[in-house]
Amino acid sequence: MGYEFSFGNVRLFAQGFANYLMNTKPSRAPRILVGYDTRHLSRKFAQEVAKIFSLNGIIALIPQRDAPMAAISLAITRNRLDGAVIFTASFNKPIFNGIKLLDRHGAPALPSLTSLVEKEIEAIADSYEFKPQYPNDSFIDRVSVRTPYIKHIEGNIDFETIRQSKKKIIVDNLFGASRDYLDFILNENEIQVDSIHNLPDASSGKVIPYCGPESLSELARMVVETRADIGLATDIDGDRFGIVDCRGRYIDSNMIIPPLVEYLISVRKMEGGIVKSISTTNNIRKVADYYSRRVFVTPVGFKYLAHMLALRKTFIAVESSNGAALRQSTLIKDGILFNLLVVEMLAHYRVNMDTLLKTFYSKFPRLYNKEVAVVKNGERSNKLASLLEREIVDLGGYPVKRTSLIDGVKYILNDSWLLLRESGTSNVIRIYSESPKLKQTNELIKIGRNLIE
């Protein structure tokens, strides 16, 4: 913020995107939703983009306030818009901001689209000059995203079952765009809920706006102190979910998604296959095999999962970093929806998290999944690149059955795997492993680090 991400660069992006839209020779004025989260200046950036769109004859629709990603995605399809520009940097620290593009289906834009926009930006980078003295707001309008989204959620969750379970819930909004969404929905359906971090204060620097264990320590403490049944959280733009059980234990997505997938298949009777990223737990595959469902694997990045979710006969797409989507809902991660689905599942089975997981692992033995990140440098990148070209790699006595190059390099063993890949959003190389034993998982992580050190 204030360096690479500036008003000058945002205006340059807006004009480049406007040029792309107009070069597609639309039969009518393009209609683009311009959304934003609670980061410092996100609203101002959105207003600036809307002005430039309007100057170009592009209809810019702005929500009344910051909004979760899923609400914006739903608004695109409900209003038959041509896409959206959203100001958010997801789980990155408050000093950063960024821009996400959604296509006309409400899904994250694929590189085939974003590369065309980048070319338009590059073409005008040396010559573009913003002329604020010629304002034209005639193509700027408001759009309602909150009420339609809340009605949509209420049609997809069994609130009666949750209400009868009398579960006490605490919601951590993490100063983000989901405040007055997740907690409001629970309150409106007469479910006992308290909420924290309800102000749009993501620039304070006090909390990393990501619903991982390091950000949810206060939620965990409150759940234990108040004897709540569960803690729920969403990140700053609402697309990721976070779960804390009654003991204050953080439950990551690789633990909770497999039993949820089984619940959706066996209880909700959802039809179709499953999309998962290459780094996501194989316990999902165990469930899929048991119920004779196909599994489609994609690179890391929800744009790839959303594309596969739309393309194949599937009902769910899941990634390892607390993101998931249902095909019957929106083609984008929805932290609000999946928090509520987890609560519904617990209420349906009338159990706590411990009992749910023990029951699931008695049927599908647990796999231990771990991820670490190392800072990327020239030497490590070169060694990783060399691994992509080597057929045989010594994994310290672990025999490799086959290798996958979908995203980075993944070594698939008898009952475990090791994955190394360069992050697409951070200057790191990520190392993942999974096996039936925690000790073996840690050993594989160490072997992975040695391969690039």
LUMLO-142871 format. One record per residue (C-alpha): x, y, z. Coordinates in steps of 0.25 Angstrom, whole numbers, plus 5000, padded with zeros to 4 digits. Example, Ala and Ser with C-alpha at 12.3 -4.5 7.8 and 13.67 -1.06 7.14 Angstrom:
{{5049, 4982, 5031}},
{{5055, 4996, 5029}},
END
This chain:
{{5000, 5000, 5000}},
{{5006, 5013, 4996}},
{{5017, 5007, 4988}},
{{5013, 4997, 4977}},
{{4998, 4998, 4981}},
{{4995, 5013, 4978}},
{{4984, 5021, 4973}},
{{4992, 5023, 4960}},
{{4993, 5008, 4958}},
{{4979, 5005, 4961}},
{{4974, 5016, 4951}},
{{4984, 5009, 4941}},
{{4978, 4996, 4943}},
{{4964, 5001, 4942}},
{{4966, 5008, 4928}},
{{4973, 4995, 4924}},
{{4961, 4986, 4928}},
{{4952, 4996, 4922}},
{{4959, 4995, 4909}},
{{4959, 4980, 4909}},
{{4944, 4981, 4912}},
{{4941, 4990, 4900}},
{{4950, 4983, 4891}},
{{4941, 4970, 4892}},
{{4931, 4979, 4884}},
{{4919, 4977, 4893}},
{{4905, 4979, 4888}},
{{4902, 4987, 4900}},
{{4909, 4994, 4911}},
{{4917, 4985, 4920}},
{{4912, 4983, 4934}},
{{4923, 4981, 4945}},
{{4921, 4980, 4960}},
{{4932, 4987, 4967}},
{{4933, 4982, 4981}},
{{4943, 4983, 4993}},
{{4946, 4978, 5007}},
{{4950, 4985, 5019}},
{{4964, 4988, 5016}},
{{4969, 5002, 5017}},
{{4965, 5010, 5005}},
{{4958, 4999, 4998}},
{{4945, 5006, 4997}},
{{4952, 5019, 4991}},
{{4960, 5010, 4981}},
{{4946, 5004, 4977}},
{{4940, 5017, 4975}},
{{4952, 5022, 4967}},
{{4950, 5009, 4957}},
{{4935, 5012, 4956}},
{{4938, 5027, 4952}},
{{4948, 5022, 4941}},
{{4938, 5011, 4936}},
{{4927, 5022, 4935}},
{{4936, 5031, 4927}},
{{4937, 5019, 4917}},
{{4923, 5016, 4916}},
{{4923, 5004, 4925}},
{{4913, 5002, 4936}},
{{4919, 5001, 4949}},
{{4910, 4995, 4961}},
{{4915, 4997, 4975}},
{{4910, 4990, 4988}},
{{4905, 4999, 4999}},
{{4917, 4994, 5007}},
{{4928, 4984, 5008}},
{{4923, 4970, 5004}},
{{4928, 4956, 5005}},
{{4933, 4949, 4992}},
{{4921, 4940, 4991}},
{{4911, 4951, 4992}},
{{4918, 4958, 4981}},
{{4918, 4945, 4972}},
{{4903, 4942, 4974}},
{{4900, 4957, 4970}},
{{4907, 4955, 4957}},
{{4899, 4943, 4953}},
{{4886, 4948, 4959}},
{{4887, 4961, 4951}},
{{4894, 4955, 4939}},
{{4906, 4964, 4940}},
{{4919, 4963, 4932}},
{{4928, 4961, 4944}},
{{4933, 4968, 4956}},
{{4946, 4975, 4961}},
{{4948, 4973, 4976}},
{{4958, 4980, 4984}},
{{4964, 4970, 4994}},
{{4977, 4964, 4998}},
{{4971, 4952, 5004}},
{{4979, 4946, 5016}},
{{4991, 4955, 5014}},
{{4995, 4965, 5024}},
{{4988, 4979, 5026}},
{{4999, 4986, 5019}},
{{4996, 4979, 5005}},
{{4984, 4981, 4996}},
{{4980, 4974, 4983}},
{{4970, 4972, 4972}},
{{4962, 4960, 4969}},
{{4954, 4958, 4956}},
{{4942, 4950, 4955}},
{{4936, 4945, 4941}},
{{4921, 4946, 4937}},
{{4919, 4932, 4944}},
{{4923, 4938, 4957}},
{{4936, 4930, 4957}},
{{4950, 4935, 4959}},
{{4956, 4939, 4946}},
{{4965, 4929, 4939}},
{{4979, 4933, 4934}},
{{4974, 4933, 4920}},
{{4965, 4945, 4924}},
{{4975, 4952, 4933}},
{{4986, 4951, 4923}},
{{4978, 4959, 4913}},
{{4975, 4970, 4923}},
{{4990, 4970, 4926}},
{{4993, 4972, 4912}},
{{4984, 4984, 4911}},
{{4990, 4990, 4923}},
{{5004, 4989, 4918}},
{{5000, 4995, 4905}},
{{4996, 5008, 4912}},
{{5006, 5008, 4923}},
{{5015, 5019, 4917}},
{{5004, 5028, 4912}},
{{4992, 5027, 4921}},
{{4988, 5040, 4928}},
{{4976, 5041, 4937}},
{{4967, 5054, 4935}},
{{4959, 5056, 4948}},
{{4954, 5070, 4942}},
{{4944, 5062, 4933}},
{{4935, 5054, 4943}},
{{4924, 5046, 4938}},
{{4916, 5038, 4948}},
{{4904, 5035, 4940}},
{{4908, 5020, 4938}},
{{4910, 5018, 4953}},
{{4899, 5011, 4961}},
{{4897, 5003, 4974}},
{{4894, 4988, 4975}},
{{4888, 4980, 4986}},
{{4897, 4968, 4990}},
{{4894, 4966, 5005}},
{{4879, 4963, 5005}},
{{4879, 4953, 4993}},
{{4891, 4946, 4998}},
{{4885, 4944, 5012}},
{{4872, 4938, 5006}},
{{4880, 4929, 4998}},
{{4888, 4924, 5010}},
{{4875, 4922, 5017}},
{{4870, 4913, 5006}},
{{4882, 4904, 5007}},
{{4884, 4902, 5022}},
{{4875, 4893, 5031}},
{{4873, 4904, 5042}},
{{4862, 4896, 5049}},
{{4872, 4885, 5052}},
{{4882, 4895, 5057}},
{{4872, 4902, 5066}},
{{4867, 4889, 5072}},
{{4882, 4885, 5076}},
{{4883, 4897, 5084}},
{{4897, 4899, 5081}},
{{4904, 4912, 5086}},
{{4912, 4918, 5076}},
{{4923, 4929, 5076}},
{{4926, 4936, 5062}},
{{4939, 4943, 5060}},
{{4937, 4953, 5048}},
{{4952, 4957, 5049}},
{{4949, 4972, 5045}},
{{4945, 4967, 5031}},
{{4933, 4967, 5022}},
{{4925, 4956, 5028}},
{{4921, 4964, 5040}},
{{4906, 4965, 5040}},
{{4905, 4953, 5031}},
{{4908, 4940, 5038}},
{{4905, 4945, 5052}},
{{4892, 4952, 5046}},
{{4887, 4940, 5039}},
{{4889, 4931, 5052}},
{{4882, 4942, 5060}},
{{4870, 4943, 5051}},
{{4868, 4928, 5051}},
{{4868, 4929, 5067}},
{{4881, 4922, 5069}},
{{4889, 4926, 5081}},
{{4901, 4933, 5076}},
{{4911, 4944, 5081}},
{{4921, 4951, 5072}},
{{4934, 4958, 5073}},
{{4943, 4967, 5064}},
{{4931, 4973, 5058}},
{{4937, 4986, 5053}},
{{4942, 4989, 5039}},
{{4956, 4991, 5045}},
{{4965, 4982, 5036}},
{{4976, 4992, 5035}},
{{4979, 4992, 5050}},
{{4990, 4982, 5049}},
{{4985, 4975, 5061}},
{{4980, 4963, 5054}},
{{4985, 4956, 5042}},
{{4971, 4955, 5034}},
{{4973, 4940, 5032}},
{{4965, 4929, 5039}},
{{4976, 4921, 5043}},
{{4981, 4917, 5058}},
{{4990, 4929, 5059}},
{{4978, 4938, 5057}},
{{4967, 4931, 5065}},
{{4974, 4930, 5079}},
{{4964, 4940, 5085}},
{{4952, 4932, 5079}},
{{4958, 4919, 5084}},
{{4959, 4926, 5098}},
{{4945, 4931, 5098}},
{{4939, 4918, 5094}},
{{4946, 4911, 5105}},
{{4943, 4922, 5116}},
{{4928, 4923, 5112}},
{{4926, 4908, 5110}},
{{4922, 4910, 5095}},
{{4920, 4898, 5086}},
{{4927, 4903, 5074}},
{{4935, 4916, 5069}},
{{4933, 4920, 5055}},
{{4941, 4930, 5047}},
{{4943, 4936, 5033}},
{{4955, 4943, 5027}},
{{4954, 4958, 5023}},
{{4947, 4955, 5009}},
{{4938, 4944, 5015}},
{{4943, 4933, 5005}},
{{4950, 4924, 5016}},
{{4945, 4918, 5028}},
{{4951, 4915, 5042}},
{{4946, 4905, 5052}},
{{4950, 4904, 5067}},
{{4944, 4893, 5075}},
{{4938, 4893, 5089}},
{{4952, 4891, 5095}},
{{4958, 4903, 5087}},
{{4965, 4893, 5077}},
{{4967, 4899, 5063}},
{{4961, 4889, 5053}},
{{4967, 4891, 5039}},
{{4960, 4888, 5026}},
{{4968, 4875, 5024}},
{{4961, 4870, 5037}},
{{4947, 4875, 5035}},
{{4944, 4874, 5020}},
{{4945, 4859, 5018}},
{{4934, 4856, 5029}},
{{4926, 4868, 5023}},
{{4927, 4862, 5009}},
{{4922, 4849, 5014}},
{{4910, 4856, 5021}},
{{4907, 4863, 5008}},
{{4907, 4850, 5001}},
{{4900, 4841, 5011}},
{{4890, 4851, 5018}},
{{4888, 4862, 5008}},
{{4888, 4852, 4996}},
{{4897, 4861, 4987}},
{{4900, 4855, 4974}},
{{4913, 4856, 4966}},
{{4928, 4856, 4967}},
{{4938, 4864, 4976}},
{{4948, 4874, 4972}},
{{4960, 4876, 4980}},
{{4974, 4883, 4979}},
{{4986, 4875, 4978}},
{{4990, 4879, 4992}},
{{4977, 4874, 4999}},
{{4976, 4862, 5008}},
{{4974, 4848, 5002}},
{{4964, 4845, 5012}},
{{4954, 4852, 5002}},
{{4958, 4841, 4992}},
{{4955, 4830, 5002}},
{{4941, 4836, 5004}},
{{4939, 4837, 4989}},
{{4944, 4823, 4987}},
{{4934, 4817, 4997}},
{{4922, 4824, 4991}},
{{4927, 4822, 4977}},
{{4929, 4836, 4973}},
{{4940, 4842, 4964}},
{{4951, 4851, 4968}},
{{4956, 4862, 4960}},
{{4970, 4868, 4964}},
{{4974, 4882, 4960}},
{{4986, 4891, 4962}},
{{4986, 4900, 4975}},
{{4977, 4913, 4973}},
{{4962, 4913, 4974}},
{{4961, 4918, 4960}},
{{4965, 4904, 4955}},
{{4955, 4897, 4964}},
{{4944, 4907, 4961}},
{{4946, 4904, 4946}},
{{4946, 4889, 4948}},
{{4934, 4890, 4957}},
{{4926, 4897, 4946}},
{{4932, 4888, 4935}},
{{4929, 4874, 4941}},
{{4918, 4867, 4948}},
{{4922, 4870, 4962}},
{{4916, 4876, 4974}},
{{4927, 4881, 4983}},
{{4941, 4887, 4981}},
{{4951, 4888, 4993}},
{{4965, 4893, 4995}},
{{4974, 4891, 5007}},
{{4974, 4905, 5011}},
{{4960, 4906, 5017}},
{{4953, 4909, 5004}},
{{4941, 4901, 4998}},
{{4929, 4903, 4989}},
{{4917, 4896, 4985}},
{{4912, 4896, 4971}},
{{4898, 4898, 4975}},
{{4902, 4911, 4982}},
{{4913, 4920, 4975}},
{{4926, 4916, 4968}},
{{4934, 4923, 4978}},
{{4939, 4920, 4992}},
{{4929, 4923, 5003}},
{{4933, 4923, 5017}},
{{4919, 4927, 5022}},
{{4913, 4915, 5016}},
{{4923, 4905, 5020}},
{{4923, 4909, 5034}},
{{4908, 4907, 5035}},
{{4909, 4894, 5028}},
{{4919, 4889, 5039}},
{{4909, 4893, 5050}},
{{4898, 4887, 5042}},
{{4905, 4874, 5042}},
{{4909, 4874, 5056}},
{{4894, 4877, 5060}},
{{4889, 4866, 5051}},
{{4898, 4855, 5057}},
{{4896, 4861, 5071}},
{{4910, 4860, 5074}},
{{4922, 4869, 5078}},
{{4934, 4871, 5069}},
{{4942, 4860, 5076}},
{{4932, 4849, 5075}},
{{4930, 4853, 5060}},
{{4944, 4852, 5056}},
{{4946, 4839, 5064}},
{{4934, 4833, 5057}},
{{4939, 4837, 5044}},
{{4953, 4832, 5046}},
{{4948, 4818, 5051}},
{{4942, 4817, 5037}},
{{4953, 4825, 5029}},
{{4967, 4824, 5037}},
{{4973, 4837, 5039}},
{{4983, 4843, 5030}},
{{4993, 4854, 5036}},
{{4995, 4866, 5027}},
{{5005, 4877, 5028}},
{{5010, 4889, 5021}},
{{5022, 4898, 5022}},
{{5028, 4909, 5014}},
{{5042, 4913, 5012}},
{{5046, 4927, 5006}},
{{5049, 4926, 4991}},
{{5063, 4929, 4985}},
{{5070, 4926, 4973}},
{{5077, 4913, 4978}},
{{5064, 4907, 4983}},
{{5056, 4911, 4971}},
{{5067, 4904, 4962}},
{{5067, 4892, 4970}},
{{5052, 4891, 4970}},
{{5052, 4893, 4955}},
{{5062, 4881, 4953}},
{{5053, 4872, 4961}},
{{5042, 4874, 4950}},
{{5052, 4868, 4940}},
{{5057, 4856, 4949}},
{{5050, 4843, 4947}},
{{5057, 4836, 4960}},
{{5058, 4843, 4973}},
{{5063, 4838, 4986}},
{{5053, 4840, 4997}},
{{5061, 4833, 5008}},
{{5056, 4819, 5006}},
{{5042, 4823, 5003}},
{{5038, 4816, 4989}},
{{5032, 4826, 4979}},
{{5020, 4819, 4972}},
{{5018, 4831, 4962}},
{{5020, 4846, 4960}},
{{5010, 4856, 4957}},
{{5014, 4870, 4951}},
{{5000, 4876, 4952}},
{{5006, 4887, 4961}},
{{5020, 4886, 4965}},
{{5025, 4872, 4967}},
{{5017, 4862, 4975}},
{{5023, 4849, 4979}},
{{5012, 4838, 4982}},
{{5016, 4827, 4991}},
{{5009, 4814, 4995}},
{{5000, 4821, 5006}},
{{5006, 4835, 5006}},
{{5011, 4847, 4998}},
{{5021, 4859, 4997}},
{{5018, 4871, 4989}},
{{5027, 4883, 4986}},
{{5022, 4895, 4978}},
{{5025, 4910, 4977}},
{{5014, 4919, 4983}},
{{5006, 4927, 4972}},
{{5003, 4938, 4983}},
{{5015, 4939, 4992}},
{{5031, 4938, 4990}},
{{5032, 4924, 4996}},
{{5033, 4910, 4992}},
{{5022, 4901, 4999}},
{{5025, 4887, 5004}},
{{5013, 4878, 5007}},
{{5013, 4864, 5012}},
{{5002, 4854, 5017}},
{{5003, 4840, 5023}},
{{4996, 4831, 5033}},
{{5006, 4834, 5044}},
{{5010, 4848, 5048}},
{{5025, 4844, 5050}},
{{5025, 4840, 5035}},
{{5018, 4852, 5031}},
{{5029, 4861, 5038}},
{{5040, 4852, 5032}},
{{5035, 4854, 5018}},
{{5034, 4869, 5021}},
{{5049, 4869, 5025}},
{{5053, 4861, 5012}},
{{5045, 4871, 5004}},
{{5053, 4882, 5010}},
{{5066, 4875, 5008}},
{{5063, 4873, 4993}},
{{5063, 4888, 4991}},
{{5074, 4893, 5001}},
END
